[in-house]
Amino acid sequence: MICLCVFALLSLVASPVVYAQTDPLANLTLEQRVAQMFIVNLYGSQLTEAGRDFLTQLQPGGLVLLPENIITPTEVAKLTNVYQQTITDAGGLPLLIAVDQEGGTISHLHDGFTVFPVPALLTATGDTSLAERVGQAMAQEMLAVGVNMDLAPVADLETNPNNPIIKRRAFGNDPQMTSPILSAFIKGMQGGNVLATAKHFPGHGDSSTDSHTGLPVISLSRERLESVELAPFRASIAAGVSTVMVAHIWYPALEPQKDLPASMSHNIVTGLLREEMGYQGLVVTDALDMDAIDTVYSYPNAALTAIKAGVDLVIAAHVSLEAQADGIQAVIDAVKSGAIPEERINESVKRILAAKEKYGLLDWKPLDPTTVSSQLGLDAHAKLVDELFEKGVTVALDKNHVIPFQAGKKVGVIFPGTRPQIQQDCTGNGAVVQALAVHTSPSGDDIASAQRLAAQVDSVVVFTQNADADGHEQALVKALPPDKTIAVALASVYDWTTYPQVSGYVLTYSPLPQAVPAVCGVLFGKFPANGKLSIKMNGLP
């Protein structure tokens, strides 16, 4: 257990803080003000004595929940209650409690919560009202467990299909399509009283390196950045997004100092985001323990450099309590020595306190954990997911104009045997359907059976799950007669790039079970094919 003496350098006064409307900083010591700028992490699904000492004595401004903090929804609610009760009992201000809840591949709150699909499906619907309702629904379920800040949405554009970190997380790759949906999602989430975070400024989508493992360099021109990458962030700012997260990426066109990431660049944080783009909300770093940063900077030096650049909040994800305490102390010492002007701290703390007031955090009240389950996984939210698929399933290609299949037509349906729902939902729709289940990674026998089936039908529908990464799935599709083959991608939008000879291509964007009745409904005429391709590719209209 960490001894109280570890934090002895921080002489906080543990008397209750009274939030003064006329001067929000009047009752905060320098130490308390600096601590407001730190979003910390405490290891474990329960508050340890070391964690309790940390919250009591340091009184940070926020806390991020990671997968290791999360068990069941009820336990999360109990944990956030304990966090907030501990810090307020010590005289501190209630915490921002954040989580990565993007929808799709990055959703740290999952078991018991409504599972929402990847954001690209929202864009494919073209329905801003639906996107706003999704944001509201996600906010409702987060607040039910005491989470008041979402480290989402991703405002990056998926302009590089080989991007190792943004792929399947973005709303799309066309700023004109994504910006209205992104804005509506933000309005919905913040209308639901959860702070939204547009990330990763000024754009992570064109990187070829994961900033968790190294420092990406994006060498695009200023003109390109203005017209493409920055557009969704401008839209997010116009929508009133409460927080913008800056990336650990070097942009030579924006920052002349070699290898200086955006998160530590005064030119980008203050010059571009604040002064040129006029952003007045909170600016937060990506986690300072990612390898793009921690292989070069110690945690205290990283925090100092980011704050000098103009950020309001710094995040630690997997950093020891001692190192997090050292980071706070380093900033306090820098202010006392004159290395950081006290006004630089005050500017940020005013914004932090204003956000906490706006979202009702300063009047924190404990949750009743016994009611949590009744507020999650609601039928209304499940219907939202159904509606997303019904409106977003996209017929990207139909050379022979056969979709929807007409009554009486013979249609072969080839599907992974792990998804029997496909056979059930794609039959009984008027057409004469013959179904064939194959292995997830189809064998030679599977391919031979599929060829025999294809010879007996007018059209053949083949479902792929990740053909862009599975040569066996590619071989199956390529073995079928292209003029009568319709491929359905259940997950990766890029499956088509491995079998571009097919006559038809349909996308669900996300492999959730709700995708199946929707795509079968589109194929057989139950639903109109209204979805628009949200990640455009050369060769597709």
N, C-alpha and C positions, 0 to 999 in steps of 0.2 A: 504494500500500500504506500502511496506517495505521502510523505510527511507534510504537515502544514508548513514546515520551514522552507520547503521548496518555493513557496509563494510569498515568503516573508518580505521580499523586496517590494511587493505591491501593497502599499498601506492604504487600502480602501476603507472608507468609513461605512460600516454596515448599518447605517440608519436608513429608514425608509425614504426613498426618493419621491419627492412631490413634483409632478410634472407641471411646470409653470408655463401658462399659455403665452405670457408676454416675453419671457426669456427662457426658452426650453433648456438652456445650458446652466441656468443659475444654480441649480442644486446638484450638479454633477462635478465631482473632482476631475482633475486632469486624468487620473488613472481610470476613472469610470468612463470618461469620454473616449479615451483610446480603446478601451476594451469593447465599446460598442461597435468598433470597426472590424471585429473578428467574429467570423462564423467558424465554430470549433466542432470537433467530433469527440465524443466520449465512447470508448469501446464497450461493446456488450449490450445485451438486451435488458439489463437492469442497471440502475445507477449504483456504482461502487462507492466505497468511502472516498477513494481518491478522486472520483468524478464529483462527488458531493463537495469535497474541499475546493476543487477547481472552480465549480460554479459559485460557491459561496464567497470565495476570496477574490476571484478575478472578475466575475460578473460580465461575461462576454455578451455581445449584442445578439448573437444567433448561434444556432446549432444545426448541423446537417445530419440527417439520418441516413445510414448506409445499410446495405443488406444484412450485415451482422448485428444491427440494432433491432431488426424487424423479425418478429415471430408471427403472432396472430394479430388481427386488428384490435382485439380487446387489450392485448399486451402492449401494443403501440400506444393506445390511448392512455393506459396506466403509466407508461414510461414518460410520455409528454407531460402528463399531469405532474409527475414527480419532478421533472426538469423545471417546469414553471413554478411549482410550489417552492422548490429549493431556492431558486434565485430570488423570488419575490420575498420569501421569508428573510433572506439575507439583506433586504433593502435594495435589491437590484431591479432593473426594469424587465418586464416580460420579454421572452426571447422570440426572435424570428426562428421558426423551426422549418427547415427546408428539406426537400427530397427531390430526387430525379424521377419525375413522373411524366414522361413524354408521350406515352401511348406507344404500343408496338414493342419494339425490341428492348427499350430501356424504360421499364416500369417497376420501380422497386417496391411499390405497394401492389401486390397481386393476389395472393390467396385471400379469398373473401371479398375482394373488390371487383367491380366491373372491369373486365379486360377490354380495353379499347384498342382498335387496330392501328397500324402505322399511319402517321400523319398524311402520307401521300394519298391515302384513300379519301381524306377530307377534301383535299384539293380536287381530286377527280370528280367529286360531286358537284363542284362549282356552287355550292349552296352555303352562303355566308350565315344564314339563320341556323342551319344545322351545325356548322362549326361553332357558332356561339353557344348553342345548347350543349354541345360536347364539352366545351370549356367550363360551363356552369356545372355540369354533372360531375366532372372530375374534381372541381373545387369543393362541391358538396361532400364528396366522399373523403377528400383529404381533411377538411375541417372536422369531420366526424371523429378523426383520431388525433386531432390537435396539430395537424400540419397546416401552416398558414402561408407558406412560400413554396412555389414550384420552380425548380431549376429547369424550366421549359417555358415556351416552345423553342425548338431548333429553328432559327431563322436562316441558317446556312442553306445554300442551294446545292443540290446534288449534281454539280456540273462535271465531276470527274467520277466515272463509273468504277474506277479502281481505288477510290478513296477508302482507306482501311478503317475509318472510324465514323464517318457520317452516313455511309451507305445504309439505306433503309430507315434512317432517322429523320430525313428532311421532308418538307412538305412538297418538294418537287424541284425542278431545275429551271423553271421559267418564272422570273420575278413578277411578270404581269399576272400569271395565274396564282402564284402562291401568296402574294401580298394581301389581297382582300380576305382570303381564308385565314391567314395568320393573324390579321388584325381582328377579325371576328372572334377567333379562338381566345385571343388576349382579352377582349372586352367581356367575353363570357366568363372566363376564369376570374378576372378581377371584379366583375359584377357579382360573382359568387364569394367575394371577400378573401380571395387568395392572391398574393402577389405573384405575377408572372415574370419570367426572365427570358428575354430574347438573347439567344446565344448562337455562335461564339464570335462576337464582333472582332474585326470587320468582315468575317466570313471564313469558315473552315472547309467549305465544300470542295475547293479545288486542290486541296492538299493531297500529297501522296505518302505522307508520313503521319503516323498516329502520335499526337503530342503526349500521350501517356508513355511513349517509349523513346522519343527524341524530339528535337526542335524542327518542325516543318518550316519550309521556306516557300512562300507563294510570291512568285516574281511576275505578277500581272501588272499591267500599266495602270496608272491612276485613272485613265479614261475608262478602262474595262471595269475596274472596281466600282467606279461611280455608277455605271450603267447597269451592272449586274449584281455584284455581291452586296453593295450597300443598299440597294433598293428595298429589300425586305426589312432591313433595320430602320430605314426612313419610315416605312409604313408602320412598323411597330411603335416607333416614337410618336407618330401622328395618332396612333390608337391609344396613346397614354400608357404604354408599358411601364411598369413600376421599376423594373430592373433590367440592365443590360450586362451580360457577362462578356468579358474580354478574353480573347484566345491567347494561348501560349504559342504564337506563330510570328515569325519575322516577315514583314512586308517591306521589301526594299523601296518600293515606290512611296511608302508612307513614313518610313523610319530609316534615315541614312546610316545610323549606327549599326554596324554589322552584328547580326545574331541577337539583337535586342527585341524580345517578344512584345506583342501589342500590350499585354498585361502590365508591362513595365515601361511603356513608352509614353512620355509626356506629350509627344507630338500626336499620338493616336488618341489617348484617353482624354487629355485636356484640349489639345489643338483641334483634332478632327471631331470627336464625339461631342464634347461640351461646346466649343466655340463655333465651329463650322456648322454642325448639325443642330445645335441649340438644345441638346438634351439636358434636362434638369432633374431627372430621376436618379436612382441609385445605380452605381457602377460596381460590379463585383468581379473578382478574378475567377478564372477556373481554378481548380484545386492546386495549391502551391507545392504539393508533393508529387506532381506528375514529373516524369523524367525530363521533359523539356526544360524544367526549372531546377529540380533538386539535384541534378547531376552537375549543375553550375553554381547554384546559390544554396546557402544554408536557409532554413526556414526563416529565421529572423531577418537576414539580409533580403530575402525575397519579399517579405512583408514590407520592409522599409522602402525598398525600391518601388514597389507597386503603389504605396501610399504617396510617395513623392511624385509619382506620375499622375496622381489625381483620383485613384480609385477610392471608393467609400468603404468597401467590404472586402476582406480577404478570407479565403476558405482553406481550411485544412481538412483532408480526408483521412489519411493514415499517418498521422504525425503524433509522436508521443506527447503526453501531457506536459512533460518538462520542456520540450521544444516549443509547444504552443505558448506556454507561459513565458519562455525566453523571447518569443516573437513580440508579445505584448509589451514586455519590459523594454525591449530594444527600441520600440517606437516611443515609449514614455521617456526614455533616456535621450533619444534624439530631439524630442521637443524641449526638454530641459536644457540641452546643450546648445540649442539654436539651430541644429542641423535640419529640423523640420519646423516651420513656423506654426505656432499654436493655432493661428487662424486656419491653416490647412486642415487641422483636425476638426475645428469647430464647423467648418463648411460641411464636412461629411456628416458629422453627428447631427447637425440640424436636419439634414435630409433623412437620416435614419429615423430620428424621432418623429419627423413629420409623417413618414411612411407608417410607423407603428401607430401613430394617432389615427391616420386615415383608415387603416384596416382594423381598428378597434383592439389592437393588441395591448394598449395601456390599461384597458379595463378587463384584464384576463380573469376568467372564471373557470374552475375545474370542470372537466367533462364527467359525465356519468358513464363509466365503462360498461355498465350492464345494458345500455341502450345502443351501443355501437353497432352491433350486428344488424339491427333493424334499419340502419341508415345506409347500408352498403349493398351493392349488387341488386339494386332496385329494379323492378320490372320496367319502369319507365326508362331506365338507363339501358337495359337490354334491348328495348325497342329502338332506342337511338342507334345502337350498333347494327341492328337489322336494317334500319333506314339508311345508314351509311353504305352498306353493301348494295342494297337495292338501287340506290342512286349513283353509286360510284363504280360498280363493275363496268369495265370498259371494253368495248369491241374496237380494238386498235386496228384491226385488219380484217377485211371480209371481201376478198377479191371476187368471189363468185356470187356474192349477195345471197347467201343461203341462210343467214341468221336473221330472224328466228326460223327454225326448221318447220316446214309445213307439215300438216297432218298427213299421215300416210307415208311420209318419207322414211326410208330405212336408215337408222343412225346407229353407228357403233360407238360405244362409250368405253374407253380404256382408262383405267384409274388405278392408283396405288391400292393394294389390298388392305393397307392400314386405314383407308378412308372409305369404309363401306357405305357411309352416308351418301356418297356420290351416286351409287347405283340406285339407292332409294329415292333420292330427290330428283334424279334426272330421268325417271320413268313415269309413266302415267300422264304424259303431257301431250298426247295426241299422235306423236310420231311413233314409229315402230323401233324400239330400242333393243339392241343386243349389247350386253355388258360383259366386260372382261377385266378381271382383277389381275394385276401383275405385281411383282416384287417392287419395293421402293427403288431399288437399283436393279432394273430389269435384266433378266438372264437371256441367253440365246433362245431358250424355249419360249420365254415370254414374247420375245420379238417375233418368232415364227408364228405363234398363236395370234398375235396382233395383225400380222400380215394376212393370215387366212380370214380373220374377221373383216378386215378392210376390203377384201375382195368381194364380200357378200352384201355390202351396204352402199347407200348413196353418198353418205358423208361419215367421217370418223372423227370423233372428239377424243383427244388424248390429253389427260391431265398431267402436268409436270409440277414438281415441288421446288427443285433447285437445279434445273438442267444446266444452268450456267456453271455449276460446280460438279456435275455428275455426268461423266462421259457415257454411262450406260443409259441414262434417260435420253441423252442426245441421240444415241444410236437407235433407240426405239422410235423416236419421232422421224428420224431420217430414213428409216426403213419403210415408212408408210408412203402411199402415193400422195405426193404433195398437192395435187389439184383437188383432192377431196378431204384433206386433213385440216382440222381446226385444232390448234393447240391452246390449252388453257393453263396459264401460269398461276399457281396457287400462292406463290410467295415472291420470288425474285422477279422484278419486272424485266430483267435482262435475259431471261430464258430464250426469248425470240432470237437474240443475237447468235445463238448456237444452232438454230434451225430456221433461217430466214426464208427457206423455200416454201414453207407452208402457205396455204391459201387463206388461212384465217388465224387470228391471234386475239385471245381474250385474256384480260387480267383481273384478278381479284385484289392484288396488292398485299394481302395479308391472309395467312392460312387458317384463320379462326374458323370454327365450325359454322358460324353464321354466313360465311362466304359461300357455302355450297348451295343452299336453297336459292340464294340470290343469283349466282351464276347460272344455275340450271334454269331458273326462271327467265333469265335473259335469253339463254340459248333456245328455249322452247316457247317463248312468247308470253310468259306470264307478266314480265316487267319490260318496259321499254329500255333500250340500250342508251341511256343518257350520259353515262360516264365519259369524261374526257381524259386523254392520256396526260398524266401530271408529270411524268418524267419522259420528256421527248427524246427520241432516238432517231438518228439518220436512217432513212429507209422506211420509216413508218409515217403515214400521213398525219 
